[in-house]
Each structure stands twice: as C-alpha cells, then as structure tokens.
C-alpha cells in the first residue's frame, strides 16, 4: 500500500466523529421510515451492526492517532487496510438495507433507500477523500449493488435512475479527487512554508560555514543560561579559543583550505564537548564555549583536552598536511564577572595572555 501523507490521515481522524454521527443519524432515519414494513427484530440487528461499525471506526481513528504519534509506518498501513475493510462492511450493511426495503416494503420505497445511499456516498467524499483509494473502494462497493438492484426492477423509472447514476459516478469521483488534491496541495504548501520558516530560523542563529551557533545567538542564549545559573547557584565557565597564525594558512594554502580547517576543527572540538555546552563561532577563527555547571578548574581541564586534541590532529587538505594549534582563555562566573559580557572580556584577556606567552596554551 502506497504511503499516505500523515496529515491526510490526521484529516481523516478529525472527520471521523462527524462522519460516524451523521451515519448513525441516517441509520436512525432508515429505522424510523421502514419500521412499518421490516420486522422489528431484523431492524434492531441491522442497527446494532451499524453501531458496532461506528464504534470500530472511532477505535480505528484512535489507533491512527497513536501510530502517527509513534511514527510506526507498518502499523499505520495495517490500520489503513482495516479502515478499507470497515468501508466494505459499511457498504455491505447498506446493500442489506436496500434488499430489506425490496423484500418487505412496497414500491417506491426502494427509491428512498437509493436516495439515502446516494447521500451517504456524497457526504463520504468530504469525510473520506483524504484516503482516496479507500473512498473509491467504498464508492464502488456502495454504488454497484444499487445499479444491479435498479436494473433488476427493469421498469422505465428504474432504468432512468441507472442512467442518472452513470452520470453521477464520474462527477462524484472527480469531486472526491478534487477534494483530495486540494487537501494535499494545502498540506504540501504548509510543509514548504514550515520548512522555509525553520530554515530562516536556522540561518538566523547558525554560522553558515561551521554549522554551530553564531555570535548574536550565542550572547542571546548565554544571557538566559547565566540568569538560570545565578538563580540556581550553579557554576558557569567560558572558553575563548583562537587558531594560532591562521592568516598563514589562508596565505599559504588559500581560503578554501582555511575554510576546511575551520570546519574540521569544529568537528574535532565537538567530540570533546558535552551536549549541554554552547558552542559558537565569534569571528573569523575565534570560537567560544559556554560550559554549564562547570567551575574554572573543570573548564581548564576541558580546555587543555581541546588544546591537545587539536595539537595532535593531522589536518590534511588535498593531500597536504597542515599543522594547527590553538590558544585558549578561560573565565568563570563570579562576583566580579556577573554577565556574559564580563565573562567574554575576561576570557578574551586570558586568550591574549596565552598568545603573548607563545601560543598553543591555556590561560585562566
């Protein structure tokens, strides 16, 4: 069975309560109209089956909702199959209703039954078109027995109705297809818009080259994290790092090599970092990392591990080996450094000290 867009199934689930209530109302109308002719016990049994069908369809909708949340495609497809089987059962029940009207009621009550069924088929185009194949199965399971019944009467008015039914068939199929296409187009348009919004949001907070946070978003997020740390009295530290003599890489190997180094360096540092750490590119070859729940001593250990990782890493660009080192400055949230701006300035001072002392070192 071909995969159906999840939001089409969501639409079907949303329509199910209204569709089943409407079906029970029509069933009640049938019961009231034909109680004069059809034995009461038979009508009760028929109506009970309709109620069981409605309850199953509610259960089927609940299962759809559950499987959609779990994203279990196999179970969704199996539930689609059960939905289609229930449609065939519903069509069979209404065919039985037509047969009962023929057996027990005088003419022209078979036409009353036909009108009810045409109404159900038409209404189902609105509630069921989200699963288009299921609707087609339901449509033909409902309409073909009615054509056979009308032809079996053989009278002029019944043959005339068959002609009208053959006109009705393509019109209703086209209507249901149009509803399906409209819903699908709307869903695809919304998906596309959502993706565009998400991409714009990503671009607004991420560095395009290294795919880590950019400077603006780093400071925005850090203010919130520091406010939380103050409230909960937890330590926070900041690492500032800079690639030593990075201009030489660009001058000697080209800017593409420099970009490659930046991307690869980020990947190596991410292996050392924790998921809770906030990593951002501040400038050309400058990066910063906010360490949650980490003291100055803990931050120095992490910084040294990062320094050694980069020192021992062999960066190879187009078969050329490029040696890279980094200098690191570390600061800690305390009574003197009470904001992200204070932390940044202090870490930047320590980074300058590391550069001044000969690079490839950590200062705190």
N, C-alpha and C positions, 0 to 999 in steps of 0.2 A: 504494500500500500504506500503510495507516494506521501512524503511528509507534508503536513499541513502547517501553515504558519501558526505559531502558538496563539497569536492574538485573534485569529479567526476562531479558534476553539474557545478562547475566552468570550468572544461574542456569542457563540452558541450557548455556552454555560449561562451567560447573562440572560439570554432569551428563553431558556428552558422553563423557568417558573411561569412566565406569562403564557407560553405555548401550552403547557400542561393544564393550567387553569382554564384556558379557552377550550381545550379539548374536552375537559370534563363538563363544561357548560353545554357544549354541543351534544355531548353524550346524554346529559340530563334532558335536553330538549327532545332528543330522539326517544328517550324513555317515556316522556310525557305524551308525545304525539302518538306513539304506537302501542301504548298500554291498553288501548281499546281493542286491539286486534291480536297482538302477540301474547302468548301465555306469560303470566307474571313471573313464574319461576325462571323461564328462559331469559327474559329481560334482565332479571336480577343477576343471573350468572354472567350474562354479557357485560353488564355494567360493572360487576366486581372485577372482571378481567381488565376493563378499561382503567379502573382504579389501581390495580396491580401494575399496569403499564406505566401510569403516571408516577407511581412511587419508584419504579425502577428507573425511569428517566431522571427523577430527582437524584437518585443514588448515582446514576451514570454521570451526571453533571458534577457531583461532589468528587467522584473519582478523577474526572478530567482535571478539576481544580487541584487536587492533591498531586497528581502526576506531573502537571505543569510546574508546580512549585518545586517538585523533586527533579524535574528535567529528565525523567526516565522515558525516553522516546519509545522504547519497546512496549511499555505499558500503555502509553498514550495511543499507539497504533492498535493495540489489542482492544482498548476501550472504544476506539473508533469502530472496530469490527462489531463489537457488542451493540453499539449505537445503531449501526445499519441493520443488524438482526432485529432489534426492537422496532425499527421502522417497518420491516417486512411483517412483523407480528401485528403492528398497528393497522397496516393495510389489510391484513387478513381479517381482523376484527370488524373493520368497516365493510369489507366484502360480505362477511357473515350478516351484518346488519341489513345489507341490501337483499340478500337471499331471504332473510326472515320477513322483510316487508313484502316480498313477492309471494312467499308461501302463505302468510297469514292475512295480509292487508289487501283490500280491493284496489283496483286501478283508480286513480293515477298515483297512488302513494309511492310507487317505485320512483316516481319523478321527485318526490320530496326527499327520498333517500339520496338520489343523484345530486340534487342541489346542495344538500349537506356536505357530501363528499367533495364536490367541486369547491365549495367554500373552504373546506379543510385544506385541500391541496393548495389553493391560492394563498391562504394565510401562512401555510408552511413555507412558502417561498421567502417570506420575511424572516421567519424564525430559524430556518434550517439551511439557508443558502450558503452559510459560512462553510459547511461541509458539502460542497457542491455534488460530489458523487453520491453521497448519502441521500441528498434530496432527489436526485434523478432516480435512484432505486426506489425511494418512497413514491415518487410521482407515478412511475410506470406500474408499480405494484398496486396502486390505487386506481389508476385510470383504465388499465386494460380489462380488469373484470367488469367494469361499468360498460365498456364498449360491447363486451360479449353479452352482457345482460340486455342491453338495449336492442342489439341485433336479434337476440333470441325472441323478443316480442314480435318483431317483424312488421309492426304497424308503421304507418306513414310518419306519425309524430315521433316515434322512437328512432326511426332511420334518420329523420331530420335532426334529432339531437346528436346522433352519431356524427353527422356531417359537421355540426357545430363543435363537437368535441375535437374533431380533427383540426379544426381551425384554432381551437383553444390550446391544443398541445404545443405547437411551436411558439405561440405568443407567450405562454407561461414559462416555457423553457428559456426563451430569450429574456424574459423579465427576471427570472432567478439568476441567470448568468450575469445580467447587468448589475443586479444587487451584489453578487459575489465579486465581480470586477471592481465595483465601486468601493466595497469594503477593503478589498486587497490593496487597491491603489491608495486609499486613505491611510492604511496601516503602513505601507511602504514609504509614503510621503512623511509620515510621523517618525518612522525609524530613521529616515535620511536626515530629517531635521534634528532629531535627538543626537545622531552621530556627529552632525556638524557642530552642535552646541557643545558636546563633550570634547570634540577636537579643539574648538576655540578655547575652551576652559583649560585643556591640557597645554596648549600653546602659551596661554597667559601665565602659567605657573612653572613651566618646564624650560630648561635650556635646550635649544634645538639640536645642538651638536652632541652633548653627552647624555641627554635624556635624564638629567637629575634636576632638582629644583633650581629656579633662577634666583637672582639676588632679591628682587622685590618680594617674591612669595616667601623666601627664607625669613626675612625680617618680619613679615606679617605673621607667619606661623610661630616664630620664636617668641614674639611678644605674648601670645596666648599660653605657650608652654611654660614660659618663665613665671607668668602670673599664677599658673596652677602650681608650679614648684614652690613659690613663696607661700601660697595658701596651705599646701600640704607639708611644708618644711622639708623638702627633698633637695639634694644637691644637683646642680647642673653645671656642666663644664662646656667650654667651647674650644675647638681646634681650628686654627688657621694654618693652611699649608700652601706652599708655593713651589713650583717646579724650578729647580736651580738652573740658571743660564739657559732658559727656554728660548731666548732670542737666537741663540746659536743653532738650535735645532731647525728653526724656520729658515735661518740664513744659509745653513749648510745643506739641508735636505729638502727644503721647500715647505710651504704652508700645509700642503696635504699631509706631509709627514708629521707636522706639528699637530694637525687635527687627529691623526691616527694615534699619536702618543696620548693626547688628552682623553680620547675615548677608551683606550686600553688601560690607562692609569685609573680611570674611574671604575672600570670593571674589577681591577685588582684590589682597589680600596674597599669596594662593596663586599668582597669576600671576607674582609677583616671586620667590617662593621656589623652592628646589630640592627634588627629591623626597626627598633624604636629610635635609632639615631636619625637626625635630619641632615641630609647631605645636599649641599648646593654649590653651584659654580658662581663665584662672586665677580670675577673678572676674567681676563684672558687666560692666565694659567694659575689663578688663585681659587682656592676652594675652602669651604668652611663646613664644619660638622658640629652640630649641637648634640651633646651627649646627655640624655635624660638619666636622672638618678645615678649620676657619676661624679665622684669627688675629683679634686685636682690630681691626687695621686693616681687614681684609676684612669683618668684621662691621659696622664703621662705614659702609663703602661701601654694604652691603646695607641697613642701617637708613635711611640717607639716601635711598636709592632708594624705600624703602617710604614714608617721610615725604612725599616729593614726589608719589608716586602717589596718596596719599590727599588731599593738599592740592589737587591738580589734578582730582580726580574730582568729578563733579557727581552728588550723591545726590538722586534725585527720588522722593519718596513722595507718591502720589496727586496728581500734577501739581505738588507743592510742592518747590522746590529747597532742599536743606539743605546748608550748608557745614560740613565736618568737617575737623579737623586732629588729629594725634596727636603725643604726646610720647614719646620713646624713651630708655631707658637701656641701656647695653651693658657687659658684663663678659667677662673672659677667664679660662680655667682656667690657674692658675699656682701658684707656691709658696705664695702667700697664700690663694688661692681653690682649694681642693683637692676640694671636693664640690659637688653640685648645690645644697645649701643655701647654701654660701658664694657660689656664682655668683649665686644668686637674690637674696641680701641685697645684694650689691654692685651688681647691675643695678637693683635697687629704689632704692638710694641715688642712682644716676645718673639714674633716672627722676624722682625727687623734685627733683634739681638742674635738670633740664630744665623741670619745671613751675614751679619757683621763678624761673627766668630768663625766663619769659614764654611758655612752652609752644611747641608746634609746632617742636621742635628735637630734636637728638640729642646726648646727653652720654655720655662714656665715661671 
